[in-house]
Amino acid sequence: MADSELDLSAPELAPGDVLRIDDPYYERETVALVTGAASGIGRATAVALATNGLTVVGADIDEMGLSETADIVDGFDVDGRFVGVPTDLTDDAAVEAVVDAAAEEGDLRFVANIAGMQHIASIPAFPMEQYDRLTDVMLRAPFKTAQAAMPHIEETDDGVGAIANMSSVHGRYATKDKAAYITAKHGITGLTRAIAAEGEGTLRGFSVSVGYVLTPLMVDQIEDTAAERGLSEREVVEDVMLGQARTKEMMTPVEVANLFVFGFSTHAKHLNGGDLLFDGGYTHTYE
């Protein structure tokens, strides 16, 4: 198959792909805040949580993308609902505002810090403005979101809730040309554990780590990696990205979203400070 025929599009979200859990907190009065909700894993997570009956407040700088997410939720005809709030996650005041907006919709119990970005370059060539923006979005913003959300969760009638952070296999090991991303994901591990330490057992912190997921961000990364390393896009996917994995296919966004659905549920009440690693064998196997 020629590179031009390489399929780099994720399957459309379908109601049947979403994990559904019968949970006492999965109702409209319960609010989940999801960052990065305009596309990719963030969109899939917002849709999956709404499908499970929650009120979801989606934060993203992409207003049109948030509207598209709302349309998907409406099309699923589910018990939950979606409210999009355009938000610049690099602005502390905007982060505080979207957390307050979420709390106004009901009992804010869950936060999914998913928004992400990527820049491919070696450390000597890495633009510092890109480093600062990436770590602001992927590490500082989750800290600020947790800081603003924790009091709201603690003020619910029983203080039960969870803050989940999107991590990665790159939170466990390093590869070339992704220094800022790797730095942010390693930092997310520390933030997750700190949330768990301060949550008194009822407010949990956990992270989700996966390998390569077919999202718009990933498509851009494939193109950038191909250019950086002088490879074809097929070589990047088959040799660089999936070469070490035992499961020889990328995850879909909804498969990752389902991990957040489980992690927020009462079935995962002992998941606290830990990481849900679904990586197809990247980190624990080798030739």
Residue pairs with C-beta under 8 A, 6 or more apart in sequence:
1 234
3 232
3 233
3 234
6 233
6 234
6 237
8 214
8 219
8 222
8 233
9 214
9 219
10 214
10 215
10 252
10 253
11 17
11 252
13 43
13 44
13 47
13 72
13 253
13 254
15 51
15 76
15 78
17 252
17 254
17 255
18 47
18 48
18 51
18 52
18 254
18 257
18 258
18 261
19 48
19 258
19 261
19 262
20 51
20 52
20 261
21 52
21 261
21 262
21 265
21 267
23 52
23 265
23 266
23 267
24 266
25 109
25 160
25 264
25 265
25 266
26 52
26 53
26 54
26 265
27 53
27 54
27 79
28 53
28 54
28 55
28 79
28 80
28 81
28 106
29 55
29 106
29 107
30 54
30 55
30 106
30 107
30 109
30 110
31 54
31 55
31 56
31 57
31 102
31 103
31 105
31 106
31 107
31 108
31 109
31 110
32 46
32 49
32 54
32 55
32 56
32 57
32 109
32 110
32 111
32 112
32 264
33 56
33 57
33 59
33 98
33 99
33 102
33 108
33 110
33 111
33 112
33 145
33 149
34 42
34 45
34 46
34 49
34 56
34 57
34 58
34 59
34 111
34 112
34 114
35 42
35 58
35 59
35 60
35 87
35 89
35 112
35 113
35 114
35 115
35 141
35 142
35 145
36 42
36 43
36 59
36 60
36 114
36 115
36 116
36 166
37 43
37 45
37 46
37 56
37 58
37 59
37 60
37 65
37 66
37 69
37 82
37 84
37 114
38 58
38 60
38 61
38 62
38 63
38 64
38 65
38 66
38 68
38 69
38 84
39 60
39 62
39 65
39 215
39 216
39 217
40 114
40 213
40 215
40 216
40 217
40 253
41 114
41 166
41 213
41 215
41 253
41 256
41 257
42 58
42 60
42 112
42 114
42 115
43 58
43 65
43 68
43 69
43 72
43 253
44 252
44 253
44 254
44 256
44 257
45 112
45 114
45 253
45 256
45 257
45 260
45 261
46 56
46 58
46 69
46 73
46 82
47 69
47 72
47 73
47 76
47 82
47 254
47 257
48 254
48 257
48 258
48 260
48 261
49 56
49 80
49 110
49 112
49 257
49 260
49 261
49 264
50 56
50 73
50 76
50 78
50 80
50 81
50 82
51 73
51 76
51 78
51 80
52 80
52 261
53 78
53 79
53 80
54 80
54 110
55 80
55 81
55 82
55 83
55 105
55 106
56 73
56 80
56 81
56 82
56 83
57 82
57 83
57 84
57 85
57 98
57 101
57 102
57 105
58 66
58 69
58 70
58 82
58 83
58 84
58 85
59 85
59 86
59 87
59 89
59 98
59 115
60 66
60 84
60 86
60 87
60 115
61 86
61 87
61 88
61 89
62 86
63 84
63 86
66 84
66 85
66 86
67 84
69 82
69 84
70 82
70 83
70 84
73 80
73 81
73 82
74 82
83 101
83 105
85 97
85 98
85 101
85 102
87 94
87 95
87 97
87 98
88 94
89 95
89 115
89 136
89 137
89 141
89 145
90 133
90 136
90 137
90 140
90 141
92 144
95 141
95 144
95 145
95 148
96 144
96 148
99 108
99 145
99 148
99 149
99 152
100 148
102 108
102 149
102 152
103 152
107 156
107 157
108 149
108 152
108 153
108 156
108 161
109 153
109 156
109 160
109 161
109 162
109 264
110 161
110 162
110 163
110 164
110 264
111 145
111 146
111 149
111 153
111 161
111 162
111 163
111 164
112 164
112 166
112 260
112 264
113 141
113 142
113 145
113 146
113 163
113 164
113 165
113 166
113 188
114 166
115 137
115 138
115 141
116 137
116 138
116 166
116 217
117 133
117 134
117 137
117 138
117 217
118 134
118 178
118 181
118 217
118 220
118 221
118 224
119 126
119 127
119 130
119 131
119 134
119 180
119 181
119 224
120 177
120 178
120 221
120 224
120 225
120 228
121 127
121 130
121 177
121 228
122 176
122 177
122 179
123 179
126 179
126 180
130 180
131 179
131 180
134 180
134 181
134 184
135 180
135 183
135 184
135 187
138 181
138 184
138 185
138 188
139 183
139 184
139 187
139 188
139 191
142 165
142 188
142 191
143 191
145 163
146 163
146 191
146 195
146 205
149 163
150 163
150 195
150 198
150 199
150 203
153 159
153 160
153 161
153 163
153 203
154 203
158 202
159 200
159 202
159 203
160 202
160 203
161 202
161 203
161 204
162 203
162 204
162 205
162 206
162 263
162 264
163 195
163 203
163 204
163 205
164 205
164 206
164 207
164 208
164 260
164 263
164 264
165 188
165 191
165 192
165 205
165 206
165 207
165 208
166 188
166 207
166 208
167 185
167 188
167 189
167 192
167 207
167 208
167 209
167 275
168 181
168 185
168 209
168 210
168 211
169 209
169 210
169 211
169 277
169 279
169 282
169 283
170 178
170 181
170 182
170 185
171 182
171 185
171 186
171 188
171 189
171 207
171 209
171 275
172 209
172 277
172 283
173 283
174 182
175 182
177 225
177 228
188 207
189 207
189 275
191 205
192 205
192 206
192 207
192 273
192 275
193 205
193 273
194 205
195 203
195 204
195 205
195 273
196 204
196 205
196 206
196 272
196 273
197 273
199 205
199 272
201 272
204 268
204 269
204 271
204 272
204 273
205 272
205 273
206 263
206 268
206 271
206 272
206 273
206 274
206 275
206 276
207 274
207 275
207 276
208 256
208 259
208 260
208 263
208 275
208 276
208 278
209 275
209 276
209 277
209 278
209 279
210 251
210 256
210 259
210 277
210 278
210 279
211 241
211 245
211 250
211 251
211 278
211 279
211 280
211 282
212 218
212 241
212 242
212 245
212 250
212 251
213 250
213 251
213 252
213 253
213 255
213 256
214 250
214 251
214 252
214 253
215 253
218 250
222 233
222 236
222 237
222 241
223 233
225 231
225 236
225 240
226 232
226 233
226 235
226 236
229 236
229 240
231 239
231 240
237 250
241 250
242 248
242 249
242 250
244 281
244 282
244 285
244 286
245 279
245 280
245 281
245 282
246 280
246 281
246 285
247 280
247 281
248 280
249 280
251 278
251 280
255 278
256 278
259 276
259 278
262 268
262 276
263 271
263 276
277 283
